[in-house]
Amino acid sequence: MGETLGIWIAAGLTLMMFSFIYRDNVLFKIGEHLYLGLSVGYFINVQYWNTFYPEVFSRIVYDHNYVVIVPAVLGFFLLLRLVPSLSWLSRWSFAFYIGGFAGLAVPFVLNGLLLPQLTSTLVPFQPATSAAANLANINQVIILVAVFSVLIFFFFSLEHKKLVGSVSKVGLFFLMLGFGAAFGTTVMARVSLLVGRFQFLIEDWLMGRIFRAG
């Protein structure tokens, strides 16, 4: 009984959200507010038990580690964005957060992204002894041309005319390829979510509950 009720509720909420395809309506607004409210409530509960209780409450009460009061107060200041008269206190928290995150992120970005990509770009060519080696060399040439032309595209100290302009247009072409691939990946991810919802409606709700019950 509980599983059947849950399926009917999920199907109803799904149809309420899909009703926006027709036009903005009351059912969609109800589903939207329910989704946001439940998400915020769930997120607050998870953050309390996974972050606040073990990292703040337990450390102060049980471990007597009062140093954590400082980051706890800074975290509380972030919530003061909701109070106009005290919202200026949140700037302190943002300053510590952005400055600390930037200091921690720069070495990781250099070691985890920039240097490995630079190393992959400068891979030496392989001896042309097989078709696979020739293909690897062709791919390496394409990577070198793409990286060089994209860098030229963002090099604004020279006027993009003649040879520099032609190379920058090649860089723009590779940029469009990268943006298109990223956009296509995003669309595929969203379509997979849509297919999952349709599978739920057809298999679990229509075929599993309505037609089987009939």
C-alpha positions as CSV (number, residue, x, y, z in Angstrom):
1,M,0.0,0.0,0.0
2,G,2.8,2.4,0.9
3,E,4.7,1.7,-2.3
4,T,1.6,2.2,-4.4
5,L,0.8,5.5,-2.7
6,G,4.4,6.7,-3.2
7,I,4.2,5.8,-6.9
8,W,0.9,7.7,-7.4
9,I,2.4,10.8,-5.5
10,A,5.6,10.7,-7.6
11,A,3.6,10.3,-10.9
12,G,1.3,13.2,-9.9
13,L,4.2,15.5,-9.1
14,T,5.9,14.5,-12.3
15,L,2.8,15.4,-14.4
16,M,2.4,18.7,-12.4
17,M,6.0,19.6,-13.4
18,F,5.4,18.5,-17.1
19,S,2.3,20.7,-17.2
20,F,4.6,23.7,-17.7
21,I,5.1,22.5,-21.2
22,Y,1.6,23.7,-22.0
23,R,1.8,26.9,-20.0
24,D,2.5,28.3,-16.6
25,N,-0.3,27.2,-14.2
26,V,-1.2,26.6,-10.6
27,L,-0.3,22.9,-10.6
28,F,3.2,23.7,-11.8
29,K,3.7,26.3,-9.1
30,I,2.5,23.9,-6.4
31,G,4.9,21.2,-7.7
32,E,7.7,23.8,-7.9
33,H,7.2,25.0,-4.4
34,L,7.0,21.5,-3.0
35,Y,10.2,20.5,-4.8
36,L,12.1,23.6,-3.5
37,G,10.7,23.3,0.0
38,L,11.5,19.6,0.4
39,S,14.9,20.1,-1.2
40,V,15.8,22.9,1.3
41,G,14.5,20.9,4.2
42,Y,16.4,17.8,3.2
43,F,19.6,19.8,2.6
44,I,19.3,21.5,6.0
45,N,18.9,18.1,7.7
46,V,21.8,16.6,5.9
47,Q,24.1,19.6,6.7
48,Y,23.1,19.5,10.3
49,W,23.9,15.8,10.9
50,N,26.9,15.6,8.5
51,T,28.5,19.0,9.2
52,F,27.2,21.0,12.1
53,Y,26.7,18.2,14.7
54,P,30.0,16.3,14.2
55,E,32.2,19.3,13.3
56,V,30.8,22.0,15.5
57,F,28.5,20.8,18.3
58,S,30.5,17.6,19.2
59,R,33.8,19.4,19.1
60,I,32.6,22.1,21.4
61,V,30.6,20.0,23.8
62,Y,32.5,16.8,24.0
63,D,36.1,17.7,22.8
64,H,36.1,21.2,24.3
65,N,37.7,22.5,21.1
66,Y,36.5,26.1,21.2
67,V,38.5,27.1,18.1
68,V,35.6,25.9,15.9
69,I,33.5,28.7,17.2
70,V,35.3,31.1,14.8
71,P,34.3,29.3,11.6
72,A,30.9,28.6,13.1
73,V,30.3,32.3,13.6
74,L,31.5,33.1,10.1
75,G,29.1,30.5,8.8
76,F,26.3,32.1,10.8
77,F,27.2,35.5,9.3
78,L,26.4,34.0,5.8
79,L,22.8,33.5,7.0
80,L,22.6,37.2,7.9
81,R,22.2,38.0,4.2
82,L,18.6,37.5,4.9
83,V,18.6,40.4,7.4
84,P,19.2,43.7,5.5
85,S,20.4,45.6,8.6
86,L,23.1,43.0,9.4
87,S,23.9,41.7,5.9
88,W,27.2,43.6,5.9
89,L,28.6,41.0,8.3
90,S,28.4,38.4,5.6
91,R,31.1,40.2,3.7
92,W,33.6,39.0,6.3
93,S,32.6,35.4,5.7
94,F,32.8,35.8,2.0
95,A,36.2,37.4,2.3
96,F,37.6,34.5,4.3
97,Y,35.9,31.9,2.1
98,I,37.0,33.4,-1.2
99,G,40.5,34.2,-0.1
100,G,41.0,30.8,1.6
101,F,39.5,28.8,-1.2
102,A,41.6,30.7,-3.8
103,G,44.8,30.0,-1.8
104,L,43.9,26.3,-1.5
105,A,42.6,25.9,-5.1
106,V,45.5,27.5,-7.0
107,P,48.1,24.7,-6.2
108,F,45.5,22.0,-6.9
109,V,44.5,23.5,-10.2
110,L,48.1,23.8,-11.3
111,N,49.0,20.3,-10.3
112,G,45.7,18.7,-11.2
113,L,44.7,20.5,-14.4
114,L,47.2,22.8,-15.9
115,L,50.4,20.8,-15.6
116,P,48.8,17.4,-16.7
117,Q,47.2,19.2,-19.7
118,L,50.6,20.8,-20.6
119,T,52.3,17.5,-20.3
120,S,49.7,15.8,-22.5
121,T,50.1,18.6,-25.1
122,L,53.9,18.1,-25.3
123,V,53.9,14.3,-25.8
124,P,56.7,13.4,-28.3
125,F,55.7,11.9,-31.6
126,Q,55.9,8.1,-32.0
127,P,57.9,6.3,-34.7
128,A,55.6,5.7,-37.7
129,T,55.8,1.9,-37.5
130,S,52.0,1.2,-37.5
131,A,48.6,2.7,-38.3
132,A,48.0,3.2,-34.6
133,A,51.2,5.2,-34.2
134,N,50.3,7.3,-37.2
135,L,46.9,8.0,-35.8
136,A,48.4,9.0,-32.5
137,N,50.8,11.4,-34.2
138,I,47.9,12.9,-36.2
139,N,45.9,13.4,-33.0
140,Q,49.0,15.0,-31.4
141,V,49.3,17.5,-34.3
142,I,45.6,18.4,-34.0
143,I,46.0,19.0,-30.2
144,L,49.1,21.2,-30.8
145,V,47.3,23.2,-33.5
146,A,44.2,23.6,-31.3
147,V,46.1,24.7,-28.2
148,F,48.3,27.2,-30.1
149,S,45.4,28.7,-32.1
150,V,43.2,29.1,-29.0
151,L,46.0,30.8,-27.1
152,I,46.5,33.2,-30.1
153,F,42.7,33.9,-30.1
154,F,43.0,35.1,-26.5
155,F,46.2,37.0,-27.2
156,F,44.8,40.6,-27.5
157,S,48.1,42.4,-27.5
158,L,48.3,41.9,-31.3
159,E,45.7,43.0,-33.7
160,H,43.8,40.1,-35.2
161,K,44.7,40.7,-38.8
162,K,46.5,38.8,-41.5
163,L,48.3,35.7,-40.1
164,V,47.3,36.3,-36.5
165,G,43.7,36.8,-37.6
166,S,43.7,33.6,-39.6
167,V,45.2,31.6,-36.7
168,S,42.7,33.1,-34.2
169,K,39.9,32.1,-36.5
170,V,41.2,28.5,-36.3
171,G,41.2,28.9,-32.5
172,L,37.7,30.1,-32.6
173,F,36.7,27.0,-34.6
174,F,38.2,24.7,-31.9
175,L,36.5,26.8,-29.2
176,M,33.2,26.3,-30.8
177,L,33.9,22.5,-31.1
178,G,34.7,22.4,-27.4
179,F,31.6,24.5,-26.4
180,G,29.4,22.3,-28.7
181,A,30.7,19.1,-27.1
182,A,30.1,20.5,-23.6
183,F,26.6,21.6,-24.6
184,G,25.9,18.3,-26.2
185,T,27.0,16.4,-23.1
186,T,24.7,18.7,-21.0
187,V,21.8,18.0,-23.3
188,M,22.4,14.3,-23.2
189,A,22.4,14.3,-19.4
190,R,19.1,16.2,-19.3
191,V,17.6,13.9,-21.9
192,S,18.6,10.9,-19.9
193,L,16.8,12.4,-16.9
194,L,13.7,13.0,-19.1
195,V,13.8,9.4,-20.4
196,G,14.0,8.2,-16.8
197,R,10.9,10.1,-15.9
198,F,9.0,8.7,-18.9
199,Q,10.2,5.2,-18.0
200,F,8.8,5.7,-14.5
201,L,5.5,7.0,-15.8
202,I,5.1,4.2,-18.4
203,E,6.5,1.2,-16.6
204,D,5.9,1.8,-12.9
205,W,2.8,4.0,-13.0
206,L,0.8,3.2,-16.2
207,M,1.8,-0.5,-16.7
208,G,2.5,-1.3,-13.1
209,R,-0.4,0.3,-11.4
210,I,-3.2,1.5,-13.7
211,F,-3.4,-1.2,-16.4
212,R,-2.5,-4.0,-14.1
213,A,-5.1,-2.9,-11.6
214,G,-7.7,-2.7,-14.4
